[in-house]
Every structure is written in C-alpha cells, then in structure tokens.
Amino acid sequence: MTPWAAHVLTLYPEMFPGPLGVSLAGKALGEGRWSLETVNIRTFSDNRYQSVDDTPAGGGAGMVMRADILAAALDSVPRQGRRVIYPTPRGVPLTQSLVRALAEEPGVILLCGRFEGVDQRLIEARGLDEVSLGDFVLSGGEIAALALLDATVRLLPGVLGAPESLAEESFENGLLEYPQYTRPIEFEGLTIPDVLMSGHHARIKAWRHAQSVQLTQHRRPDLWDAYQTRLAVRPPQTH
Ligand code: SAM
C-alpha cells in the first residue's frame, strides 16, 4: 500500500521534519506509514537574487509571494488526488473533523506562506484550500503545516499504540475531554476524585461525561451549542 504522502512547499525546508521526526510521527515516518518531502520554493525563482516576492499591488507594507513562481513550484509536485492546502489566518479553522477527513485521503500538499502571504490569483488558479490554525498571526505557514501534519498522522492506521484512546479525546464526540489523573494518589495535598478510585465503571463514565459537559459549556460555548444542536437532530442511542 502506498503510504500517506505529504509534500511541503516552503522557503525553509530545514524546518522539516523538525518535531515530526520524533515520537509517534517520527516512528511512523521511519516505519514508512507516511512520507514527507519538501520543495524549496526558492529554487523556482527566476532571478539571480533568488527572490520569490514583490511589492503589493496598490501599495502598502511588506512583500507578496509571486503567483508565477509558486505555480511553477506547485506544478513540480504530482497531485495524486491530494488537496493543496494554504495555511493562512484567513482560512477556515483547522478542526478535528478536517484532520479526520485528511487522514482518509491519499495525503496532502501544503504551501507555506511568508511575508504578507501569496498572490490571490495563485489561490484561485490552483484551487487552494485555505486553512487557519487560529485567530493569531504566525510569521510563516510552516508551524501551521507541522501542526496539521502532526494532528493528521496520529490518526493514520498503526500510528497510535492504543487507537481506542482516540474515541475519548477532545472533539471526537463534540465535547472537550474530562480531566485526567494518575498516581501518586496525593500530590501537594490534592487528591484524585474518589469516584475515579471506586472501580465503578458506570459512575466513572457518568462523572467524566458531566466534567466534559461542564468544561465545554464554560470554555467553549460555540462547541456546546453545536453539540446540543446535533443531539436534537440525532439523540444518543440507549441500546
Ligand atoms: N498578511 C497576512 C494576514 O494578515 O492575513 C498574514 C501573513 S503571515 C505574516 C505569513 C504567513 O504565515 C501566511 O501567509 C500564512 O501562510 C502563515 N500564517 C500566519 N498566521 C497563520 C494562521 N493563523 N494559520 C495558518 N497560517 C498562518
């Protein structure tokens, strides 16, 4: 089977695999469960200064990455049924459902922006999907690409040691995860909630669900609203 394949187009190929070379993702990379190739955008520059950007049309601060150079870099990569994602603060939020969808696909091509971003015509001409890591501005798309790859690779078959732990994670059922505890039983005067030490599985499950609900209501009213809407449409099965 062909492994899940990632291509990253960047001005800083030395940033990869970076953190993806260690732990779960690194082990899976070594085992050939996924592949990672970088393309240095600068090698597609058409000038002796190796620049890839120019001043913004209409004026203003900063520089914009050129459509023609980025198109040449992108066209050098076989698509193989993969979407091309451009990480940008203007994109749709990166969510667990998007990550899940990506893990089912043949892989992904990521175009990392720098400066003020990329020429809009490239986004339209090559049908890029714009995805945001959150409501803040990074200095480049590389950290967003690393985050997207990390979240996706851990969902690939055989990467997680205990795949059943995925089902309980934050966002998997539309709620944030409940608090976790482990030994020692007492830490700086703080104890583990009694119910977790009771061995009573039904009570533990109910306690965890209540904690998840409380946390989600308090911290993420947007998720809580979506959860309730989904419950109204699709009530949970009781058997
Ligand atoms: N001028 C852009 C704006 O206001 O939307 C910000 C450009 S930022 C300095 C340079 C690059 O970092 C972007 O092209 C994008 O690839 C990446 N980037 C910055 N913030 C990001 C975020 N929240 N999510 C994903 N990518 C981001």
Residues whose N, C-alpha, C, O or C-beta is under 5 A from the ligand:
A	BS01	SAM	P87 T88 P89 R90 C112 G113 R114 F115 E116 G117 V118 V131 S132 L133 G134 F136 V137 L138 S139 G140 G141 A144
